[in-house]
């Protein structure tokens, strides 16, 4: 807050006087937010302002003192730092070390190839992230651009929001974004959407209460907006930056701007703080999660694979040296060969393949305009997601109410309550001259559309719009055709609609004859029965409005007031619910088919959440919807087990969301079940979709954070992925793109490592059996260079549908089993080729025979590598001639190189000689047998993977995911 923030309490600037209460600094808007009990006049005096605002001189001085009213933005990393940061992974480090070792032993070719691959990978990764940053920068918008401010002297005028200062008096209207933390001075029917801050979907009534006491939390619908204790956001006289005006108008004084707002404080600390005097929330949100974000699924996968390979690579050169020294008496002259063998085991193209595949997938998503991936590894995390946590409002629902039912006082369907509710809505909108239509009134009129002509038969006399204090609205009508409704001709009819509790307080009778009439007296037993009806329907997720009528003699010129809302007759209730998003049900079903469990974390009522889950086809069985306060006494392991079997958590605070997400990611150990069985909550890859400040802790706790384009700035900045719209269908497309990229990376690793492992095993075996090296270091490096060139095709591959049906997770243990099995099969083919060479090539002891041996093994290695790429990538598709284009081209190029390079003029330069025709015939037989073995092993692997995936689907989306 500028220099003023360093002053002690009670101090003011020299020469200034203040009437602030004891303990409150005159220049501290942030402190005033936490100081209840000040009236509007006291607040103005404390801020040294007045009803007409500040003078221009005061505003300029305060702007210098407090600074611009902007949220501090995270400074994006420069290109140089991005390049350096892209080198910070264990595999790249090992490659650089191998390049240094190769240079030390004068293997300059290997050193240059490895260095070029590392640089290309780093450039691709850093440039991709830079482009994503530029795309998201284009989406950043100010929370509000201008505000209507009153300054002395002069009339109200528009100024840029960043020029607001504490003490400014501003005006708010429907649709305005609240530009700073405010204290209301005057308000008319003001309701504010605080969902970005609290997650509560219903607008909150705000009014300039003079006692500073928090609102009850009961909105126009009559449904309790929160069953928590008093909270800063429930204080009716305060509005906060990041919220927006749903209806009504107001005049307010600015309490805090810029870094002193609740909104900015959340961003600055990287955690959600409930500013109610209780300090930071406990659990995952209690630390700066921007700096301590958990390791993502991509980091875990790549690091696990990298360290598995690192162990092999560090072990291979010493083994080669020791074996050759012990059995063949060779010394350090085999060091270049040992380094070449280690490089041969290394998938040098891994950084390039990973970066290219992810960058290509991110570019395709951005080109469609639906998804922007800010951090390339986040695309892999999207593909690995098996749990998607999301809020309800605006994602699964449209944040727009629709009529669910019209009920008589007995709880049975009846058309009369909807009729009178529509009369009230129509004439309230017509006569009250509201700035914007109320969403509830629009929903009622839309439901009564078929009977709109009947509504026009009434003549509107007067209207009392909804007031957040009395929580009702009233329309006074007259009709000469009222006899059909049981009313006297020419009489005035008061139609009152509002919160059930507020309407019932004003009722003296209840309608029992549905054809009209005065009804029966409303005694205590009837009131208790109606209260139970309201509670039951509210628990089922409905937002109830009570409807009542009363007759008054027609008196021309009479003015109606809220005092006339007495002695009413209850007609019944209309129930409304949130309208589902058009694509929500289909998107949830599609995600379930892909093995992704959708879990709802919301601040709404449990009944509302249950109703939404039922309409979406999500699990609504016993225990499927849990109130979040049940988790407060649970350990992390207990919470993980509860979260694994729970579909939705209602009444979630931001700290609840973060802790639930963290528990799902971590999983838990086994929980004792019936008999000897155990039930375990496995670790998950969790995505979180959020758009408000209250979602920041969960965004930092998940594997991949997702935010829509219209989310608040700090939330969009904290997310890894930005959506053009808040649509689960767009997420499904992004998940598919992530799985496609991850599947290409996994295919590359499996094929390359299994082939490399087989070659290394065969090379080590042959090196111990032969009196000469089975392949010269230069030949090993050329062979690796050929492999590397064609393996880039994996980044442009299009995997089959099976790879998109389950989360794409690289697990080192599973990868090790795969490459061991297929690597041994490859080694068997290589050793068989060794026998073929002994038979076909005579005089392997002389230099000419050695050159032919080198050429034969070089050719066989390239051909078997081509066969592995073709069969392990395509399976049965290879026999049908439908291999993907990039793979087909790469396989053909590799096979042609293997056959033509040894007899070409380059062969002698590399130490290779032409091969006899007999060798090619025997080699063809070996390749046929090897291909048949590969096809059989691949078919068996695919059947096992399909069976595991089907088992997961049968067990439900919350079953433990399989690789």
Residue pairs with C-beta under 8 A, 6 or more apart in sequence:
1 28
1 30
1 65
1 66
1 67
1 258
1 259
1 260
2 64
2 65
2 66
2 67
3 65
4 13
4 27
4 28
4 65
4 66
5 28
7 25
7 27
9 23
9 24
9 25
10 20
10 22
10 23
10 25
11 25
12 18
12 25
12 26
12 27
13 27
16 26
16 48
18 26
18 45
18 46
18 48
19 42
19 45
19 46
20 26
20 45
20 46
21 35
21 37
21 38
21 42
21 46
23 35
24 31
24 32
24 35
24 38
24 46
25 31
26 46
26 47
26 48
27 65
27 166
29 47
29 166
29 181
29 254
29 255
29 256
29 257
29 260
30 181
30 255
30 256
30 260
30 261
32 38
32 43
32 46
32 47
32 183
32 255
32 256
33 181
33 232
33 238
33 255
33 256
33 262
33 275
34 232
34 275
34 276
34 277
36 212
36 213
36 214
36 235
37 211
37 212
38 46
38 183
38 212
39 210
39 212
40 183
40 184
40 185
40 208
40 210
40 237
40 253
43 183
43 253
43 255
44 50
44 51
44 185
44 253
47 166
47 167
47 253
47 255
48 58
48 167
49 58
49 167
49 168
49 169
49 253
50 152
50 169
51 169
51 185
52 150
52 151
52 152
52 169
53 149
53 150
53 151
53 152
53 167
53 168
53 169
54 62
54 151
54 152
54 165
54 167
54 168
54 169
55 151
55 152
55 153
56 151
56 152
58 167
59 151
59 163
59 165
59 167
59 168
62 165
62 166
62 167
63 163
63 165
66 165
66 166
66 257
66 258
66 260
67 257
67 258
67 259
68 162
68 163
68 258
69 161
69 162
69 163
69 164
69 165
69 179
69 180
69 257
69 258
70 142
70 162
70 258
71 143
71 258
71 259
71 261
71 263
71 264
71 267
71 713
71 714
72 258
72 259
72 264
72 267
72 268
73 140
73 713
73 717
74 717
76 133
76 137
77 85
79 126
79 127
79 130
82 125
82 126
82 129
82 130
83 122
83 123
83 126
85 126
86 121
86 122
86 125
86 126
86 129
87 93
87 96
87 118
87 122
89 302
89 303
89 306
89 351
90 303
90 306
90 307
90 310
91 302
91 305
91 306
91 309
91 310
91 350
91 351
92 118
92 121
92 122
92 351
94 306
94 309
94 310
94 313
94 346
95 114
95 117
95 118
95 346
95 348
95 351
96 114
96 115
96 118
98 110
98 114
98 313
98 339
98 342
98 343
98 346
99 110
99 111
99 114
99 115
99 118
100 111
101 339
102 108
102 110
102 111
102 114
102 339
102 343
103 111
105 335
105 336
105 339
106 336
107 336
107 339
107 340
107 777
107 781
109 778
109 781
110 339
110 340
110 343
110 777
110 781
113 348
113 781
113 784
113 785
113 788
114 343
114 348
117 348
117 349
117 351
117 352
117 788
118 351
120 352
121 351
121 352
121 354
121 355
122 351
124 352
124 355
124 356
124 359
125 351
125 355
125 359
125 376
128 355
128 358
128 359
128 362
128 363
128 376
129 374
129 375
129 376
131 366
132 362
132 366
132 372
132 373
132 374
132 375
132 376
133 374
135 366
135 372
135 374
136 372
136 374
136 716
136 717
136 722
139 372
139 709
139 716
139 722
140 713
140 716
140 717
141 713
142 161
142 162
142 713
143 161
143 177
143 179
143 241
143 242
143 263
143 712
143 713
144 161
144 176
144 177
144 178
144 179
145 160
145 161
146 158
146 159
146 160
146 161
147 158
147 159
147 161
147 164
147 170
147 176
147 179
148 156
148 157
148 158
148 170
148 171
148 173
149 156
149 157
149 158
149 159
149 164
149 168
149 169
149 170
149 171
150 156
150 168
150 169
150 170
150 171
150 251
151 157
151 168
151 169
156 171
161 179
161 180
164 170
164 179
164 180
164 254
164 257
165 254
165 257
166 254
166 255
166 256
166 257
167 253
167 254
168 253
168 254
169 185
169 251
169 252
169 253
169 254
170 179
170 182
170 251
170 252
170 253
170 254
171 249
171 250
171 251
171 252
172 178
172 182
172 190
172 239
172 245
172 249
172 250
172 251
172 252
173 245
173 249
173 435
174 245
174 246
174 247
174 248
174 249
174 435
174 436
175 244
175 245
175 436
176 244
176 245
177 243
177 244
177 245
178 192
178 239
178 240
178 241
178 242
178 243
178 244
178 245
179 241
180 241
180 254
180 255
180 256
180 257
180 261
181 238
181 239
181 240
181 241
181 254
181 255
181 256
181 257
181 260
181 261
181 262
181 263
182 238
182 239
182 240
182 252
182 253
182 254
182 255
183 208
183 237
183 238
183 252
183 253
183 255
184 190
184 206
184 207
184 208
184 236
184 237
184 238
184 239
184 250
184 251
184 252
185 208
185 250
185 251
185 252
185 253
186 208
186 250
186 251
187 206
187 207
187 208
187 248
187 249
187 250
187 251
188 248
188 249
188 250
189 247
189 248
189 249
189 434
189 465
189 466
189 467
189 468
190 205
190 206
190 207
190 245
190 247
190 248
190 249
190 250
190 468
191 203
191 204
191 205
191 206
191 219
191 220
191 245
191 246
191 247
191 248
191 468
192 203
192 204
192 206
192 239
192 243
192 244
192 245
192 246
193 203
193 204
193 243
193 244
193 245
193 246
194 200
194 204
194 233
194 240
194 243
195 201
195 393
195 394
195 399
195 691
195 692
196 242
196 243
196 691
196 692
196 693
196 694
196 711
196 712
196 715
197 233
197 240
197 242
197 243
197 262
197 263
197 692
197 693
197 694
198 233
198 603
198 692
198 694
199 391
199 393
199 602
199 603
199 652
199 654
199 692
199 694
199 695
200 225
200 226
200 603
200 604
201 392
201 393
201 394
201 397
201 399
201 578
201 602
201 603
201 604
202 219
202 221
202 223
202 225
202 543
203 219
203 220
203 246
203 247
204 215
204 219
204 225
204 233
204 234
205 215
205 219
205 220
205 236
205 468
205 471
206 215
206 236
206 237
206 238
206 239
206 250
206 468
207 236
207 237
207 468
207 469
208 236
208 237
208 250
209 215
209 235
209 236
209 237
212 235
212 237
213 235
214 230
214 231
214 234
214 235
214 236
215 234
215 235
215 236
215 468
217 224
217 225
217 226
217 234
218 224
218 225
218 471
218 499
218 501
219 225
219 471
219 499
220 438
220 440
220 466
220 468
220 471
220 498
220 499
220 545
221 440
221 499
221 543
221 544
221 545
221 576
222 471
222 498
222 499
222 500
222 501
222 502
222 534
222 538
222 543
222 544
222 545
222 546
223 538
223 543
223 544
223 605
224 605
226 234
226 603
226 651
227 651
228 651
228 653
230 276
231 274
231 276
232 238
232 262
232 274
232 275
232 276
233 240
236 468
238 255
239 250
239 252
240 261
240 262
240 263
241 261
241 262
241 263
241 264
242 262
242 263
242 692
242 693
242 712
246 439
247 434
247 435
247 436
247 438
248 434
248 435
249 435
256 262
258 264
259 265
259 268
262 273
262 275
262 693
263 693
263 712
263 714
264 714
265 273
265 275
266 272
266 273
266 693
266 696
266 714
267 693
267 696
267 714
269 280
269 288
270 288
270 289
270 290
270 291
270 696
270 700
271 280
271 281
271 285
271 286
271 287
271 288
271 289
271 696
271 697
271 700
272 281
272 285
272 654
272 655
272 658
272 693
272 694
272 696
272 697
273 279
273 280
273 281
274 281
274 653
274 654
280 286
281 653
281 654
281 655
281 697
282 655
283 655
283 658
283 659
283 662
284 655
284 658
284 659
284 661
284 662
284 697
284 700
284 701
285 654
285 655
285 658
285 697
289 658
289 697
289 700
289 701
290 700
290 718
293 700
294 662
294 665
294 701
294 703
295 303
296 377
296 378
296 381
296 703
296 704
297 380
297 381
297 384
297 685
297 703
297 704
297 809
298 377
298 378
298 380
298 381
298 384
299 377
301 380
301 384
301 809
301 810
301 811
302 354
302 377
302 810
304 810
304 811
304 812
305 749
305 810
305 812
305 815
307 812
308 812
308 815
308 816
309 345
309 346
309 347
309 753
312 345
313 342
313 345
313 346
316 338
316 341
316 342
316 345
316 760
317 335
317 338
317 339
317 341
317 342
318 338
319 764
320 334
320 337
320 338
320 341
320 764
320 767
321 332
321 334
321 335
321 338
323 764
323 767
323 768
324 330
324 334
324 767
324 768
325 331
325 334
327 768
328 767
328 768
328 771
334 773
336 777
337 767
337 773
337 776
337 777
337 780
339 777
340 777
340 780
340 781
341 760
341 763
341 764
341 780
343 780
343 781
343 784
344 756
344 759
344 760
344 763
344 780
344 783
344 784
345 756
345 757
345 760
346 756
347 353
347 748
347 749
347 752
347 753
347 756
348 784
348 788
349 748
349 752
349 788
349 791
349 792
350 748
350 749
352 792
352 795
353 744
353 745
353 748
353 791
353 792
353 794
353 795
354 745
355 376
356 792
356 795
356 796
357 741
357 742
357 744
357 745
357 794
357 795
358 373
358 376
358 377
358 379
358 380
358 741
359 376
360 741
360 795
360 796
361 373
361 379
361 737
361 738
361 740
361 741
362 372
362 373
362 376
362 379
362 737
364 737
365 371
365 372
365 373
365 379
365 733
365 734
365 737
366 372
366 373
368 733
369 724
370 723
370 724
370 725
370 730
370 733
370 734
371 721
371 722
371 723
371 724
371 730
371 733
371 734
371 737
372 721
372 722
373 379
373 382
373 720
373 721
373 734
374 719
374 720
374 721
374 722
375 720
378 704
378 720
378 721
379 734
379 737
379 738
379 741
380 738
380 741
380 742
380 745
380 808
381 685
381 687
381 703
381 704
381 720
381 738
382 687
382 704
382 721
382 734
382 735
382 737
382 738
382 739
383 735
383 737
383 738
383 739
383 740
383 741
383 742
383 743
383 807
383 808
384 685
384 703
384 738
384 742
384 807
384 808
384 809
385 596
385 685
385 686
385 687
385 703
385 704
385 735
385 738
385 807
386 595
386 596
386 597
386 684
386 685
386 807
386 957
386 961
387 596
387 597
387 599
387 664
387 684
387 685
387 686
387 687
388 591
388 596
388 597
388 598
388 599
388 686
388 687
388 688
388 689
388 728
388 731
389 599
389 600
389 601
389 657
389 660
389 661
389 664
389 686
389 687
389 688
389 689
389 698
389 702
390 396
390 598
390 599
390 600
390 601
390 688
390 689
390 690
390 728
391 600
391 601
391 602
391 689
391 690
391 691
391 692
391 695
392 578
392 600
392 602
392 604
392 608
392 609
392 612
393 399
393 578
393 602
393 604
394 691
394 708
394 726
395 581
395 584
395 689
395 726
395 727
395 728
396 580
396 581
396 584
396 588
396 600
396 612
396 616
396 728
397 578
397 579
397 580
397 581
397 584
397 612
398 578
398 579
398 580
398 581
399 578
400 439
400 443
400 578
400 579
401 439
401 440
401 443
401 543
401 576
401 577
401 578
401 579
402 443
402 446
402 447
402 576
402 577
402 578
402 579
403 418
403 443
403 444
403 446
403 447
403 574
403 575
403 576
404 542
404 575
404 576
404 577
405 413
405 542
405 574
405 575
406 413
406 414
406 415
406 416
406 417
406 418
406 421
406 572
406 573
406 574
406 575
407 413
407 414
407 417
407 533
407 537
407 572
407 573
407 574
407 575
408 414
408 416
408 417
408 511
408 514
408 571
408 572
409 510
409 511
409 512
409 530
409 570
409 571
409 572
409 573
411 533
414 514
414 572
416 511
416 514
416 571
416 572
417 547
417 571
417 572
417 573
417 574
418 444
418 447
418 448
418 574
419 448
419 451
419 454
420 495
420 497
420 547
420 549
420 571
421 444
421 448
421 495
421 497
421 545
421 547
421 574
422 444
422 445
422 447
422 448
422 451
422 455
423 455
423 458
423 475
423 477
423 495
424 473
424 474
424 475
424 495
424 496
424 497
424 547
425 438
425 440
425 441
425 442
425 444
425 445
425 475
425 497
426 445
426 455
426 460
426 475
427 458
427 460
427 463
427 475
427 476
427 477
427 495
428 434
428 438
428 441
428 463
428 464
428 465
428 466
428 473
428 474
428 475
429 437
429 438
429 441
429 445
430 460
430 463
431 460
431 462
431 463
431 475
432 463
432 464
432 465
432 473
434 465
438 466
440 543
440 545
440 576
443 576
444 545
444 574
444 576
445 452
448 455
457 479
457 481
458 477
458 478
458 479
458 493
459 477
459 478
459 479
460 475
460 476
460 477
461 476
461 477
461 478
461 492
461 560
462 475
462 476
462 559
462 560
463 473
463 474
463 475
463 476
464 473
464 474
464 475
464 560
464 561
464 562
464 565
465 473
466 472
466 473
466 498
467 473
467 562
470 498
470 502
470 562
470 565
471 498
471 499
471 501
471 502
472 496
472 497
472 498
472 499
472 502
472 503
472 506
472 565
473 496
473 497
473 498
474 494
474 495
474 496
474 497
474 560
474 562
474 564
474 565
475 494
475 495
476 492
476 493
476 494
476 495
476 552
476 560
477 492
477 493
477 495
478 490
478 491
478 492
478 493
478 554
479 487
479 493
480 489
480 490
482 488
482 489
482 490
482 491
482 493
483 489
485 516
486 515
486 516
486 517
487 493
487 516
487 551
488 551
490 554
491 551
491 552
491 553
491 554
492 551
492 552
492 553
492 554
492 555
493 549
493 550
493 551
493 552
494 549
494 550
494 551
494 552
494 560
494 564
494 565
494 568
495 547
495 548
495 549
496 503
496 506
496 547
496 548
496 549
496 550
496 565
496 568
497 503
497 545
497 546
497 547
497 548
498 545
498 546
499 545
499 546
500 530
500 534
500 544
500 545
500 546
500 573
501 534
502 546
503 546
503 547
503 548
503 568
503 570
504 522
504 527
504 530
504 531
504 546
504 570
506 548
506 565
506 566
506 567
506 568
507 522
507 548
507 568
507 569
507 570
508 521
508 522
508 566
508 567
508 568
508 569
509 518
509 519
509 520
509 521
509 522
509 567
509 568
509 569
509 570
510 519
510 520
510 521
510 522
510 526
510 530
510 569
510 570
511 517
511 519
511 569
511 570
511 571
511 572
512 519
512 520
513 519
518 569
519 569
519 570
520 526
522 570
530 570
533 573
534 544
534 546
534 573
537 544
537 573
537 575
538 544
538 605
538 607
539 605
539 606
539 607
540 607
540 610
540 611
541 577
541 605
541 607
541 608
541 609
541 610
541 611
541 612
542 575
542 576
542 577
542 607
542 608
542 611
543 575
543 576
543 577
543 608
544 573
544 574
544 575
544 576
545 573
545 574
545 575
545 576
546 570
546 572
546 573
547 570
547 571
547 572
547 573
547 574
548 568
548 569
548 570
548 571
549 568
549 569
549 571
550 566
550 567
550 568
550 569
552 564
577 608
577 611
578 608
578 612
580 612
580 615
580 616
581 727
581 728
583 727
583 728
583 729
584 616
584 728
585 615
585 616
585 617
586 729
587 727
587 728
587 729
587 731
587 732
588 598
588 616
588 617
588 618
588 728
589 617
590 729
590 732
591 597
591 598
591 728
591 731
591 732
591 735
591 957
592 598
592 957
593 805
593 953
594 732
594 735
594 736
594 739
594 804
594 805
594 806
594 807
595 805
595 806
595 807
595 949
595 952
595 953
595 957
595 961
596 735
596 807
596 957
597 956
597 957
597 958
598 616
598 618
598 647
598 728
598 957
599 643
599 646
599 647
599 648
599 649
599 660
599 664
600 609
600 612
600 613
600 618
600 647
600 648
600 649
601 628
601 648
601 649
601 652
601 656
601 657
601 660
601 661
601 698
602 609
602 648
602 649
602 650
602 652
603 650
603 651
603 652
603 653
603 694
604 650
604 651
605 650
605 651
606 625
606 627
606 650
606 651
608 650
609 625
609 648
609 650
610 620
610 624
610 625
610 648
613 619
613 620
613 624
613 625
613 647
613 648
614 620
618 624
618 647
618 648
619 647
619 956
620 647
623 645
623 646
624 646
624 647
624 648
625 646
625 647
625 648
625 649
625 650
626 642
626 646
626 648
626 649
626 650
627 649
627 650
627 651
628 649
628 650
628 651
628 652
628 653
628 656
628 660
629 651
629 656
630 642
631 639
631 642
631 649
631 656
631 659
631 660
634 642
636 662
636 663
636 666
636 668
637 668
637 669
637 681
638 668
639 659
639 660
639 663
640 663
640 664
640 666
640 667
640 668
640 681
641 668
641 671
641 679
641 680
641 681
643 649
643 660
643 663
643 664
643 681
644 664
644 667
644 681
644 682
644 958
645 958
649 656
649 657
649 660
652 660
653 694
654 694
654 695
654 696
654 697
654 698
655 697
657 688
657 690
657 694
657 695
657 697
657 698
658 697
658 698
658 700
658 701
659 701
660 698
661 686
661 688
661 698
661 701
661 702
662 701
664 681
664 684
664 686
665 683
665 684
665 685
665 686
665 701
665 702
665 703
666 683
667 680
667 681
667 682
667 683
667 684
668 680
668 681
669 680
670 678
670 679
670 680
671 678
671 679
671 680
671 681
672 678
673 679
680 960
682 960
682 961
684 961
685 703
685 704
685 807
685 809
686 702
686 703
686 704
687 702
687 703
687 704
687 705
687 706
687 731
688 695
688 698
688 699
688 701
688 702
688 704
688 705
688 706
689 706
689 707
689 708
689 726
689 728
689 731
690 696
690 698
690 699
690 705
690 706
690 707
690 711
690 715
690 719
691 707
691 708
691 710
691 711
691 712
691 715
691 726
692 711
692 712
692 715
693 712
693 714
693 715
695 707
695 715
696 714
696 715
696 718
698 705
699 705
699 707
699 715
699 718
699 719
700 718
704 720
704 721
705 718
705 719
705 720
705 721
706 719
706 720
706 721
706 722
706 723
706 731
707 715
707 716
707 718
707 719
707 721
707 722
707 723
708 716
708 722
708 723
708 724
708 725
708 726
709 716
709 722
709 723
709 724
709 725
710 726
711 719
716 722
721 734
723 730
723 731
723 734
724 730
736 804
738 808
739 799
739 803
739 804
739 807
739 808
740 798
740 799
740 803
740 804
742 808
742 809
742 810
743 799
743 803
743 804
743 808
744 794
744 795
744 797
744 799
745 794
745 810
746 808
746 810
746 815
747 794
747 797
747 799
747 872
747 873
748 791
748 794
748 795
749 810
749 815
749 819
750 815
750 818
750 819
750 822
750 872
751 794
751 868
751 869
751 872
751 873
752 787
752 791
753 815
753 819
753 823
754 818
754 819
754 821
754 822
754 823
754 825
754 826
754 868
754 872
755 787
755 822
755 823
755 826
755 864
755 865
755 868
756 823
757 819
757 820
757 823
757 826
757 827
758 822
758 823
758 824
758 825
758 826
758 827
758 828
758 829
758 830
758 864
759 826
759 827
759 830
759 861
761 823
761 824
761 827
761 830
762 774
762 826
762 827
762 830
762 831
762 834
763 774
763 775
763 780
763 830
765 827
765 831
765 834
766 774
766 830
766 831
766 834
766 857
767 773
767 774
769 834
770 844
770 853
771 845
772 850
774 834
774 853
774 854
774 857
775 783
775 854
775 857
775 858
776 854
776 910
776 911
778 910
778 911
779 854
779 858
779 910
779 911
779 912
782 910
783 858
783 861
783 862
786 862
786 894
786 897
786 898
787 865
787 894
789 893
790 866
790 869
790 890
790 891
790 893
790 894
791 869
791 890
792 890
793 886
793 887
793 889
793 890
794 886
794 887
796 886
797 873
797 884
797 886
797 887
798 884
800 877
802 942
802 945
802 946
802 949
805 949
806 949
806 952
806 961
806 962
807 961
809 961
809 963
810 963
811 963
814 963
818 941
821 937
822 868
822 872
822 934
822 937
825 930
825 933
825 934
825 937
826 864
826 868
826 930
828 930
829 860
829 864
829 926
829 927
829 929
829 930
829 933
830 857
830 860
830 861
830 864
832 926
832 929
832 930
833 856
833 857
833 860
833 923
833 926
834 857
836 856
836 919
836 922
836 923
836 926
837 844
837 852
837 853
837 856
837 857
837 919
838 844
839 922
840 856
840 915
840 916
840 918
840 919
840 922
841 849
841 852
841 853
841 856
841 915
841 916
841 919
842 849
843 849
844 850
844 852
844 853
848 913
851 908
851 911
851 912
851 913
852 912
852 913
852 914
852 915
852 916
854 911
854 912
854 913
855 902
855 907
855 912
855 913
855 914
855 915
856 902
856 915
856 919
856 923
858 898
858 901
858 902
858 912
859 898
859 899
859 901
859 902
859 915
859 923
860 898
860 923
860 926
861 898
862 894
862 895
862 897
862 898
863 894
863 895
863 898
863 899
863 923
863 927
864 927
864 930
865 894
866 891
866 892
866 894
866 895
866 898
867 927
867 930
867 931
867 934
868 934
869 887
869 890
869 891
869 894
870 878
870 883
870 887
870 888
870 891
871 878
871 931
871 934
871 935
871 938
872 934
872 938
873 883
873 884
873 887
874 882
874 883
874 884
874 887
875 935
875 938
875 939
875 942
876 939
877 883
878 935
883 891
901 907
901 910
901 912
902 912
902 913
902 914
902 915
903 914
903 915
907 913
907 914
945 962
945 963
948 962
949 962
951 959
951 962
952 959
952 960
952 961
952 962
